[in-house]
């Protein structure tokens, strides 16, 4: 039951009386006081606990009238008391037993404290109130049950009403905009209904301030407690928006993938998402509407959808039903806009290639054909429906073959399609022996399904053989006899093969599994030789414990070979280190779920916390990091800890550890095969069935899968993908390493994410002391200063790979050159590779190596084509790459160490049999080396190509994914640098990255000081949705400004503040980078709209600000800081430097300034304190979580 206003006042008065018993009381009565009509009401006054008497009058003319109630010595009297109309509370407050209209008058109370004192008089105006049935302004379109809604109108007026209320309520219409509320209509009509009133207001000129989308707010001005909500709102759209066909964005999204449709590049006040079946469809389905200003509202009608930054629509798993045209209408009350997407849900075919009748290979095949005939091409289970076409592969052959009579057959395959094309062909030149053609997907889907299948047509010339009539019967008999003999031979072969397979079938626990997925045939075992057959037989005699110990021994021997062969300087192969002797911990963080939709990266103390931290229940874990951040090194350290039973590691209690490098496992669906062939010696007694038996009967197993970003079979079904989805090895602990930008599309919901953030100054110093084994403090400081002299190298040294190479190279050569760019550093390192090799070879071979060092165009092209390809797989089969580069060149780069050979497994299926082969793949020593050589090709391409082609290429190869490719290219060639930078600046956020590219060419900032000054004058924003590269670019730009005394007008952290480290005087962002107090910023804005700011964070930001010598303004935006600050030392420091600290919660809230003497907030206009509503942090967080 709802407490009445009068009852609430009574309770509060009594509570205050109890709380303030020892506080001196000044007698008083509030006026006016509001009482509910027809209910019991109390006129509350505050009197001393002990008083002589109280007299109440229902008039101000108390001298000529008797009191209606007299209370003295606990005795009540008076006409009002005797009639039962009035009563009195022991504290002197008057009680009206039933409030009527006649009580709406001025009452007078005479209060007498003691006999000796005269009376004190107080007047109390009584206002009777009647609460309406609907306790908020009612908008006719929204109905009586909600205070907010959405509608689409053209010109009809909108009405706002409050019915059955007393006293009268004032209504007005406002348009809510980014500049505040603007009056749009204050015309109101009022009708009296006896006791109560009805107020109404209309708005006609709805789209006065914004032509497309407007947020109208009906505001009621009423007595306190009369309404539960004084505002109602309606989001109004002006008809269906028009979008020119040229502005419609086509999006092709894979079935069950994430759909993320952005709405606006800037912050928006409100947004509406709608969907239509087609561009011409005028019937739109409402999906979402959301208001981000004032009373925030978000209504989502599309199942499983959610809104993210700036109104983006996200659907985590796209279904076919999501296909259609999406409209995003957005605005801020002053300006508005529309974004339109034509979304097509695509399904990649199975198998994932175009099939040609007569071919058995996925990519390329040869067919023996005639000069005239037909070719059939098909694709299965594809969506949307596609068009197929046959054409000559080489342009020079277009006129050599004619295709006619195209017969296209389309069959529905569930929600997908099977498409088959049969085309007649005629070869014009019948003297040719061969012609290459291809089947392709054409028209609009060509860019979506970049598929084609090439076919070499090998022409068979018909020879006419004349057979004498008399011998025809003889020939028939011979052919028949031959066929019978062939049939008998085949039958005999099948019988023998079946008997051999039955004999070789393993009688272990997993024999049924192996029958389903045969890994070896008898033919394969015979190829391994009789010795393998003996080992296979011997393994069946081993006991379980013997098999388990044998497996552990094999694994430890293998891992020792790996962790004892760390090569900090790749070109010095004779200097190897044990991982434990050089391993130094860099930054490591855990992604924590803080409630609602908020996630936050929090620091771990050590890599051992993967197993020790209580927040991590290790079932599945992704260890992510950028290239060169030491993911593989961590896995080798874990292997060392397990092998050597390291006491500080929980791995000492783990029975078996499996460590596999995924780049070696392309085409191998079985994890058991991978363990057998990569981790066990060739002569091991253990077979795959034994491995399966051991693993399935072992309590504690940890599986480490290293390098998912290099795994060739990410889009195929394999044991690896089943393990990640927890469909296999469910009880095992699994760790997967990958680049942050290459997370698996599907993994278990129990998966935790941990990331490596690189080397800070402490990690760098620890590495120098540990790996280089030096205790010379001067040498350590000298080496650190060499790194910190140049902000470019300082940023580069946060990448462990670069720092380790730099430190060891500096240790090797005390006269190491000063580098003024990343390009110069990498060029020096490549030169060291070659110089080291030339020292070791005979003089007569040096010239050839020097030629290869300077002329590497073939390798440049290969590297560029790999990075610009669809999957960016930078591995090649040895034979293929050797043919492309030339044998001598290939052998030279393998010897130098820039290219590395590695054994991989290949699964080949012949008919119904499988065979496993080990093949040799080739890769670069590191992906950055691939970017280095590709950059040489890019610089030449940029110099010669027309701008539009270069622009399209840059769009295809994002600088934020391949930053070093572009930085190297700009450092290699000045002409190319200018063209590349011009296009990079056109990309959102590209202006900051462009500065780094310019510095690669010049090495100094002299030529770009004006550009840096301009960017710093405009201010630098670091947002939570910026990529790591963009945040690092911003940081390096700020560091360059600091070292060159270029002032920065503003540094704005928009939802990117992660934490504050007061010991290092640094602000840490969500990407792990740190902004130090030496940055010459004049204003610091900390904006948080996605989560609540903690009190410690707010205080730490203020303490950090006290260490910034150039800072003059500090802003807290969109958050709730503490009510006051108690750190007077910090406040005194800020006051002495004349720093102004300000806070604004939202645009509709006032600006408050921190009084640095008292530590309290004050309104900048009138000096008043913030209201309680301003500090309602809990409600704000609840509303935030509700929206998500």
Phi, psi and omega in degrees: 000133184285130178288135178289162179299316181296317179298322179297316179298320180299314181297317180296321180297316180295319180297316180295326179297318180292314184294321188256036183300325183265003181265134179302134184254134172256117181303136181197160174222130177288149176207133001280168174235140188252126183237139181286128179299133177082359181246170173286133182231151181235130173269104189275133174226158178247111178238167175296155183298323178246121178221166184279308181199160176225132179236129181248136178236145177264034179202164174272346180269067185288339184287337181251011181225151176279152177292145176282339178206130180237129183234115183208131179055041178067013180252128180259139178206175180118159184295322180292325179287319182296327181280349181085004181284328185232159172213175182224144178276149180304337179274004177098355180284141182276136178249124174260117188292328174215112185283126178235176182297329182296341179276355179281079184208187179257122176264149176239136176238131176255119185250125181241116183284309179223169180298328186280342183264150175281169182286147171255130186255138178225135176259139180230116176276127179260129175242122178276139182234148173232117180282138180289160178295319175261115192267037172203159177302130186260116177268128189304324182287328183280332182092183186270359189251356181213146180265005179211147177194181179232148175209163175237118182228170175249301182216356183296140178290158178243137189245141177234132188220147166231124185247149171062055184230149173215133354288180184297149181245138177268131180242147173207151178264134176233148171259121182274122183229173179293341179267005182113182180279134179241135181293130178242338174192127174236020175281125186224145174242146181231137177235132178271137180236047183080257181288323188245176181230156171236125179250144183213143176219143180245151172232127180251314183278071190293318190257043181293320186261336182216127190282344189243315186220129183220145176254108179265136180235123175266116186249129178255132174256113188219174178288152181301138176080358182284321181239150175279331180218122184272357181231139167232149185224153176220128177268119189245129177253137183269087177066187177279135180286152175253131177235122178302144181306327182292341182263355179287128182264121178274128178234128177250118187236130183291143179305130181073006175274175179277132173256121179233105181253113180285154183249306184218150176282340184247169176295143182239155178274324179202158187211146176230131175248131177228163182222140175232161180288329181208173181297325183274353183286124181266355177268111184252136178266127178285124180257314186209142160223144186211142178241128184253359181243151179063228176287102187288136182223141174215120179240122183241119182256352179268120185301133176070001179278160175209159177258140177236202189308133174056034173082014179295139178263127182235126173242115188294333181217108187281132174252169180299326181296343179280354180292138179155194182255126183248134177246132169246114176254124185224160179188175176228016180095337179249313178235157179213176182193171181226140172233135187231133180239136170257101188264125174244126177273123184250149174233121181287143187291160174232115001290164190277050178199167177277131183262136178246129181299125182100351181255145180243008184246151186286325189248320189211142179207171178237140179232133172274116186224172175266173181288349179217135182171210182225153176234138181237129181231143181213160175220138187248143172053057179245152175214137357284181178298137184239165174254136177252157180206143172260140178204161176292140183288318181262139181301327182293344183259007185302320182272002182271345182217138177247135177250131182221171173051068181276116180249107182259127179240127182238127176237138177285134180235080188068238177265008180241185186226145169254121184242130179230133178237125173245126185231135174278145179228158176215121180273127184286312185263102183276007175274348183283146178265337187209149176209136181258126177234170177215150172258130185226159169272131188244180178063214191296333183277000182296323180285334181282309179254087181283075188233144171200154175233121180271145179225127171271115178273111179260114190277130179258119179275128184286131176246129182268121179249126181268122180254126179300140182301324185292339185260004185297319180295323178298316180297320180298318180296318181297313181298318180297319180296318180297318181297320179297316180297318179297318180298318179296320180296317180296317181298318179296318180298317181296320179297315180297316182298319180297318179296319179295320180294320179297323180291327186268001182291130180289137182263025179280188184288339187249025183299324180294322178296318182291333176292326180288324181234076183296124181262333181227145170250167178300326179299317181296317181297323178296326179294329178288344176100168181296332181299318180295325178295323178293317179298320180299319180290320181294325183297329181291343181270350182285143173281163185301311182298324177293318178297317182297313180294323179297318178297315180299317180298316178301314183296318181294323178295317180296314183293327178297320176300326182281309187281349175269006187235039178285133188237085184300320176252107191299334183273353175255091188277346183269007178238094183250151182235152168281139185301324183291339180279341183236353185291127176231136183282128170264197179289140178217135186224153179247135175279114184253142176268114186264008180110146181065225181260006187273136173233148183215135176279126179237142188288139169259155182281332187199161174296338177294340179293346173305326180257340188260329188294133183293338180284347183249106170266093193292100171248304172226135182221134175256120175260109188244161179177163180286165177304133177088004184270002170092028180296312181293327178296321177298319180295324178290325176294322176296321177297319177298314181301319181290314183297325187256011177049048182299127189293331182281356183247139176289350177294344177297338179264001180272132184284314184225136175238126178251122178238115181236142176263115190293336181295342180273354194252022179298128178080007181251102184286340187259127177288330179294321176298320180298315179296315182300316189267340182251337184249343182253149178293159185298328184263019181296144177286341186282137175250173183301322178297323178294318179299316179298318180297316181296311184296319183290344181246020178248132186288317189242107180228132173245129179246125178246121178249108189263126170087054177298329181294344177252009182282121185290338189252041182297329184260013181243160177281128179203170177299325180301312181294325178293324178295317181296323179278001181063030172270358182209150183055047187297326184269356180275152171272128186236132176241128179242132175252145180193165171290150182299330182273005183226058177282150176300146178290331181225127172209166187299142178299337180280003185289131173262152180241130178232141180232149174266134185248005174097188184264124168269185184298324180294317179296320179298315180295318179298321181294316180302316183288321185280310187285321181269358175050054179240139174249007180283104183298324181295319180295321179297313181295324179295318180294320178295322181292326177300325180284325188270352179297321184248120181301332178295314180287330177298317178292321181295327184286353172288340176277113186307320181303312180292316183298317182298315179296317181297315182297317181289323177295322178292324176293328179286321186230111180289346182255028181303138185296154170280130181256135180251007178197164176295324180298315181295324178295314183290324177298319178297318182295318178298321178298322179297323175305308184291317182298318181297324180287321182295329178296329186271352187251164180293153184300324185292343180265349186296319183299319179295321179293323177295324177295316179294327180295323186266334182242097183230038184298323181295320178290323177302313183294316180300316181295317181295317180297327179291316182288333181269358180285172185296314185260351180052044176274113187259053173228151182222154170287142188303315182297317181297313184291324179296322178294322182289323185265337188096141187300312185294317179297314181301311181298324180296314183287335172290316180295322181294324180109359178288324172256144184231133176267147183209137179282138176227164177263144175233131179259117177244137178249121177242114185056242180259008185250152176245147173221147181249133178228144172268128178235166182252121174258158180236138177219169172284155178307322175207155181304328180297330177291324176297318179295328180296311182287324176297329180295327177296319177293318181297319182296321177291320179298316182295325181293324188262335190280159175283154186305320185295323179291319178296318179298317179295322180294319180295324176297324182286325181246087187300131176299335182281349172261332185230060187297320184287332174305312183284323178294317177298314183300321179290329179282338183280320187221126183292319181296314178297323181303314181299318181290318181295315182298324179302319181282325180296323181297338181282346180278145178300125183081000184288340182297324180287318179293328180300326178301317179296323179292321178297318181294333176296327182278319188269324184082342177229167182264003184306318184280350183236014181300319181297319179295317179296317178300319181296314179296319181289329177291324179285339182099150181246123178253130174245110187254158181293337179265008170290145175291165177302319180298317181295320177293320178293323177298318179297317180297315181294325176298318179294322179293321177297317178299319180294318182288342181246016175054042175263117184292146178247118186293323186205135167242118183245122175259101183263101180058021184248358179290121179261314181193172178236127178252101184286335180292325177259001180054058185217146171262129182255134181267173182295342177269359177095359179275158185237133175258120183269167184286351181279352178295127187281061182268144178268328181226138176239124176245124174250109183250124179229111179239356183253351178202166179278142175275131178283160179299317180299320179297314181298318179293319181294323176300319180294319178294318176302317183298329180292345179263000183264108188295332185266351190287135178236340182223136173233130181238135165254122183236137173067019183223180181237101178282176177297158178296328180207161179245130185259352182280088186290335178294315178295316180298321179295320178297315179297321181293322181293334179261008177059044178270134180257127180248125186229158182215134173219122185286308175217175180294336179274354178263155177287169176268131177247143180246137180280122174284110187286353175271317182265338183080014182248157180275145178222140176299131185294340182268309186242000177079005181287159179279157176298152177279166177299325180300325181297333184256014180283075183294320184297315180298323181294317179293320179298319179294321178299313180292326178298321181294336183256000000 
